[in-house]
Amino acid sequence: MPAGGELADRTGPPGFIMRVICIRLKPEVQEMLAVALRLRWPDAHVLTKHDVQAGLEAVAAESPDLVIMQCEPGSDMLLAQ
């Protein structure tokens, strides 16, 4: 952390728009996350996909800055093609 215990500025360069893809999140988690992201990055583009395959296709097409995916123990969802 920078001196004084303050967090570093993570807004990015001028014109930066944070691109986030959320895959298989519960609706209440998705809403809370979207609000939190937009508080930090007001112009954030948050894309939601409820299907793993569609989410992975969106990741390939969009090249997001951040991907958040809910995984369950024992799940083979990352093997989707």
Stockholm file with secondary structure:
# STOCKHOLM 1.0

chainA/1-81         MPAGGELADRTGPPGFIMRVICIRLKPEVQEMLAVALRLRWPDAHVLTKHDVQAGLEAVAAESPDLVIMQCEPGSDMLLAQ
#=GR chainA/1-81 SS CCGGGCCCCCSCSTTCCCEEEEESCCHHHHHHHHHHHHHHSTTCEEEEESSHHHHHHHHHHHCCSEEEECCCTTCCGGGCC
#=GC SS_cons        CCGGGCCCCCSCSTTCCCEEEEESCCHHHHHHHHHHHHHHSTTCEEEEESSHHHHHHHHHHHCCSEEEECCCTTCCGGGCC
//
